[in-house]
Amino acid sequence: MRHSDPARHGRVQDEPLAQGRGAGQYFILLYIGSLLIITRALNLFLYHGP
């Protein structure tokens, strides 16, 4: 019975990790998009002045 428990726990842990990976990809895309928007805004502000 002890040998079956780690396998059961392993399966339970794999599912949240897979979901977290998908959420991580969306977070990275949002992070990159926000960086692009911030850099564009800064360039407009710095080059054209307040």
C-alpha positions, 0 to 999 in steps of 0.5 A, a space after each residue: 500500500 505504501 508503494 501505491 500512495 506516492 504514485 497517487 500523489 505524483 498524479 495529483 501533483 502533475 495536474 496543477 503543474 500542467 495548469 500552472 505552466 499554461 498560466 505561466 505562458 499567459 503571464 509571460 505574454 502579458 508581461 512582454 505586451 506590457 513592456 512593449 506598451 510601457 517602452 512605447 509610452 516612455 519613448 513618446 514622452 521622452 522624445 516629444 516632451 511633456 
